[in-house]
């Protein structure tokens, strides 16, 4: 290899040396060392001038053609690169164009980079294009790209979700659960939330069948507790009834629910759903979950204290003493200060401040 490089370098040097020698001869051309006559000197000068002018013209022409060739080549490369860039960019924004591009790649056995193919997989799944996922699956087999079945199935699950095919999606999640239960549990909350809040009764039934299957097969009560949470906090009466039925028919469900109480309480307080907090307190008292009940009561006191609602805080204090679940020392001091200073409640939220705290047990 070194020999070849040396030879090539030698040829290049020889070429440039010969060219340089030619230019030197044309520029500094002299026919004799004897001083010529004036007429002869004049003829030689004219002759040399023609040689120099012709050489300069030829050299300029060659250089111009070389520069033009280089410019055209560079422009062509830029054009090709721009076409490729525009093609890739267009595939992200035009899903139909992407599907066509994948079909042509499969038909012509055109290789697509594995990383780029992975990005295409995300794009088609977000658009719910099952046909696109099928083509990508075939391309992965054609290029011998290793893609795990579980990863591919999750993309199918997302595509089915986008299409509204809940049955197919839940079938995949049920298949996927034994392999990666954590991933399923991570995405099940927003899925069930969307189903309860924005979809019909049939969708809720499919969600119920799924969570019951996970509970019965794997003794995992988290999915059914998530469903209970959104049915319990729903504005629809039928959903509330279904939430109550779930607790009654699954004796172990209340154990899972009590661990969700802090999160549910904070969420309800943020949106001023005080009536739902009362219902949650009733549920905890009914099943004798006093620690959870005490947690709710104290946070409810904080809620009314921030609003400087003396009347509500006094009712909560009275009730806590009756059930022997006293408030914290800080909260007791806060109430004493409120009473002595006799501050009027701030009208932050009229609907909430007019709500009178009632014992519901």
HELIX and SHEET records of a PDB file:
HELIX    1   1 UNK A    2  UNK A   27  1                                  26    
HELIX    2   2 UNK A   38  UNK A   93  1                                  56    
HELIX    3   3 UNK A   95  UNK A  107  1                                  13    
HELIX    4   4 UNK A  114  UNK A  126  1                                  13    
HELIX    5   5 UNK A  130  UNK A  143  1                                  14    
HELIX    6   6 UNK A  149  UNK A  163  1                                  15    
HELIX    7   7 UNK A  166  UNK A  177  1                                  12    
HELIX    8   8 UNK A  181  UNK A  198  1                                  18    
HELIX    9   9 UNK A  201  UNK A  218  1                                  18    
HELIX   10  10 UNK A  222  UNK A  232  1                                  11    
HELIX   11  11 UNK A  237  UNK A  249  1                                  13    
HELIX   12  12 UNK A  253  UNK A  270  1                                  18    
HELIX   13  13 UNK A  274  UNK A  286  1                                  13    
HELIX   14  14 UNK A  290  UNK A  306  1                                  17    
HELIX   15  15 UNK A  310  UNK A  322  1                                  13    
HELIX   16  16 UNK A  329  UNK A  341  1                                  13    
HELIX   17  17 UNK A  350  UNK A  353  1                                   4    
END                                                                             
